[in-house]
Amino acid sequence: MTTVAYKDGIIAADTALGTGKGGCIATVHVRKIGRAPCGGLVGCSGQADSVAAVVRRVEEGGFGAAGLAEVPPAADGFFVSRGGAITIIGEQGCYPVRGAVYACGSGEIAALAAMMAGASAEEAVRIAIQLDHATGGEVETLEIR
């Protein structure tokens, strides 16, 4: 699957594609984070085609406040506004998150624990790569502007 993490204005994600076959990691670079025209950030986990559709749509400004709920099947993620408000987005709808850190994907527990222990979002994804069989590749980051 993946790990996407957010803390202190930075979103980070691994770039691996898990095959779903015993946690094998394919050598394909998958972009799982993006920036909306409004300056907000999105991170997504799930099936590669659904993740790509969510990231592309957010980058094109296609999700308005109500449109966040129009997420394709097999994708779960979150949107962070320029002000730092975090909203979970997924098949079940949109929900605000209380708190200043969030993570999604198969490595979310490792990433959340790392951030609560003081790690940055980028460091948290690197830790998840070591602990989660379905997280791997490089780590990409974006900062809220």
N, C-alpha and C positions, 0 to 999 in steps of 0.2 A: 504494500500500500504506500505509505508515505509518512512524513512528519512535517507539519507546518506549525511554526510557533511565532507568537507576538509578545513583545515587551518593550516598553520605553521608546515607542515610536518606530521600532524596527520589526519587520516581518522577515522570517527566514524559512527556507524550505529545502529539502533534499531534491535531487534531480533524477533519481532512479525510477525505473519502471519495474515494478514487481510483476512477475508472471502469474502469480496465484497458484503456482505449482510448487508447493513446499518452500515458499519464500525465496525462490530464485530471483535474482536481480538481472534484468536485461541491460545490455550496454547501450541504452538509448537515453538521450537527454530530454527530460520532460520538464517544462516550465509550469510551476504550480502556484506562482504568485504573480500579481500584477498591480498596476496603478490606474485608478479611475481618473477621468479628466478633472474631477473636483479635488483631487489630491489624496483621496482615501485609498486604502490598500485592500486587496482581496487575497485570500489563500484558500486552496481547495485540495481535497483528497478524494479518491475514488477512482472510477474507471477513467483511463487516460483521455478518451474522447469527450467525456462529460466534464472533466477538469479543464481541458482546453477550451471547451465551449463557454464555461463560466468565466474563466480568466479573460478570454477574448471579448465577451459581451461587456464585462465591467470596464475593460480598457477602452471600448468604443462608446462608453457612456450609456449603454443600453439598459442598465438596471436603474430605475428611479427608486425612490423610497418604497413604493408599493411593489415594484418589479423585482425586488430581491427574492420574493417568494417563488418566482418563475425559474427555479433551478432545475436543470435536467435531472432525470433519474440517475442514480448511482454516483451522485456527487454530494459531498458535504463539505462545508467550509465556513468561513467567516469574513466579514467586512469590517474594516476599522475606518471610522470617519477621521477627517483631519483633526478633529478635537479629541480623538482617542477613544470614542465610544465604540464598543465591540458588539457586533450583531452576528449571531449564528445564522447561517443560511443553509437550507437543505430541503430535501423532499417533504419534510414535515412542517415547513414554514420557516419563519424568522423569529428569533427570540433575542432580546438584549442580554448581555452578559454583565454580571456584577463583578467588578474587579478590573485590574489593569493588565493581566496576563491571560493568554489563552493559547491552546494548541489543539490540533485535530490530526487524525490519522492513526495508523497503527502504533506509532511511537509517542502518542500524546501523553501518556502517563510519565514516561521517562523525561520528556521535555518539560512538562509542568513541574515535576519534582526538581529538575535541574534549575529552572527559573526561580522557584520558591527558595532554593538554596543559594541564590545569588548569581546564577549564570545569566548571560545575555541570551536573546533569542537565537542568535547564531551559534553560541556555545551549546545551547540546549539541543539544537538539531544535531550538532556534531556528537553529543553524548548519545542521543537516540540512535544514530548510525551505529554506534558501538553495541547498543543493547537490543535493538529491534531488527529482526531478520529481514523485514520488508522495507527498510529505510536504507538508502545508500547513495552513492554518487557524490557529486559536489554539493556545496551549500551555496544557495543564492540568497541575497538580501535586498530589501528595498526599505527606504526610510520615508516617513511621512514628510511632505513638504508643506 
